Amino acid sequence: MRTAIVMALALVALTATALSGPEEDLGKLKERFIKRHPVLSRLANEGKVGEVHDGYAAAVKTEYLDQKAGPDADSPTIRAFLAEENGDRSRLYAILAEKEALTPEIVADRAGKRNFDRAKPDHWLKPKDGAWVQKKDLG
């Protein structure tokens, strides 16, 4: 999961100076990615959240969705946390797609491939076949 955030931040950094309008949006996205990073990493290390082939994060089991994302009583649920994370990823992919004259789906798919490549062996991944698998077990 850490690599997903690092990848997103690198993409933001590389494109922020090249884009004329969305610099402010990219800056806000970067701040939110950085703020969520520790929680996302912890949830991935706990096996509750994994990366999906399409560039988004998801709960490995539906029973995790209603659990708190953090230890505090006011922490959002994992469902709400993932909605924020994936919403920001979607916005990032749209900005990058516009810049690169691609579709957001192509940008997201590329991000998904990078996230899979950079995942730790014990992290959960969901390839196109739809079955969760730990990276160490991918063939």
C-alpha positions in Angstrom: 0.0 0.0 0.0 2.8 2.3 0.8 4.0 1.9 -2.8 0.6 2.9 -4.1 0.8 6.2 -2.2 4.4 6.7 -3.2 3.5 6.1 -6.8 0.6 8.5 -6.6 2.8 11.2 -5.0 5.5 10.7 -7.6 2.9 11.1 -10.4 1.6 14.2 -8.7 5.1 15.7 -8.4 6.0 14.9 -12.0 2.9 16.4 -13.4 2.3 19.3 -11.1 4.7 21.7 -12.9 3.5 20.6 -16.3 -0.2 21.3 -15.7 -1.5 24.8 -16.0 -4.8 24.6 -14.1 -5.0 21.7 -11.7 -1.8 22.5 -9.6 -4.0 23.5 -6.7 -6.0 20.3 -7.0 -2.8 18.2 -7.3 -1.5 19.9 -4.1 -4.6 19.1 -2.2 -4.6 15.5 -3.5 -1.0 15.1 -2.4 -1.8 16.4 1.1 -4.6 13.9 1.5 -2.5 11.0 0.2 0.2 11.8 2.6 -2.3 12.1 5.5 -3.9 8.8 4.7 -0.7 6.9 4.0 0.0 5.6 7.5 -3.5 4.2 7.9 -3.5 2.7 4.4 -0.1 1.0 5.1 -1.3 -0.4 8.4 -4.5 -1.7 6.9 -2.5 -3.4 4.1 0.0 -4.9 6.6 -3.0 -6.2 8.7 -4.4 -7.9 5.5 -7.6 -5.9 5.6 -7.1 -3.8 2.5 -5.4 -4.7 -0.8 -4.8 -3.4 -4.3 -7.1 -4.2 -7.2 -5.8 -4.6 -10.8 -7.7 -1.5 -11.8 -5.7 0.9 -9.7 -8.0 1.1 -6.7 -7.9 -0.2 -3.2 -10.5 -2.5 -1.6 -11.3 -4.4 1.5 -10.0 -8.0 1.3 -13.2 -9.2 3.0 -16.5 -7.4 3.2 -16.7 -8.0 6.9 -13.8 -5.4 7.2 -15.8 -2.6 5.6 -17.6 -1.6 8.8 -14.6 -1.8 11.1 -12.9 1.4 12.1 -9.9 2.4 9.9 -8.0 3.7 13.0 -7.9 3.2 16.7 -9.7 6.4 17.6 -13.5 6.4 18.3 -13.9 9.1 15.7 -12.0 7.2 13.0 -13.9 6.5 9.8 -14.9 3.0 8.9 -12.7 1.2 6.4 -15.6 1.7 3.9 -15.5 5.5 4.3 -11.7 5.5 4.3 -11.6 3.6 1.0 -14.2 5.8 -0.5 -11.9 8.8 0.2 -8.8 7.1 -1.0 -10.4 5.8 -4.2 -12.2 9.1 -4.9 -8.8 10.9 -4.8 -7.2 8.2 -6.9 -10.0 8.7 -9.4 -9.4 12.5 -9.5 -5.7 11.9 -9.9 -6.2 9.5 -12.8 -8.6 11.9 -14.5 -6.0 14.8 -14.2 -3.2 12.6 -15.5 -5.4 11.2 -18.3 -6.2 14.7 -19.5 -2.6 15.7 -19.5 -1.5 12.5 -21.3 -4.5 12.4 -23.7 -5.5 9.0 -22.4 -8.6 7.7 -20.7 -8.7 7.6 -16.9 -9.2 3.9 -17.1 -5.9 3.4 -18.9 -4.1 5.6 -16.3 -5.7 3.6 -13.5 -4.8 0.3 -15.1 -1.2 1.4 -15.4 -1.2 2.5 -11.7 -2.7 -0.9 -10.8 0.1 -2.7 -12.5 2.7 -0.5 -10.7 0.9 -1.1 -7.4 1.1 -4.9 -7.9 4.8 -4.7 -8.8 5.6 -2.7 -5.7 3.4 -4.6 -3.2 5.1 -6.5 -0.4 5.0 -10.3 -0.4 2.3 -10.5 2.3 0.0 -7.8 0.8 -3.2 -8.8 -0.8 -3.8 -8.2 -4.5 -6.9 -8.8 -6.7 -6.0 -9.6 -10.3 -8.5 -9.5 -13.1 -9.8 -13.0 -12.3 -11.3 -11.4 -9.2 -9.8 -13.7 -6.5 -7.8 -12.2 -3.7 -4.2 -13.6 -3.5 -1.1 -12.6 -1.6 1.7 -11.3 -3.8 4.0 -14.1 -2.7 1.5 -16.6 -4.1 1.1 -15.0 -7.6 2.5 -17.2 -10.3 
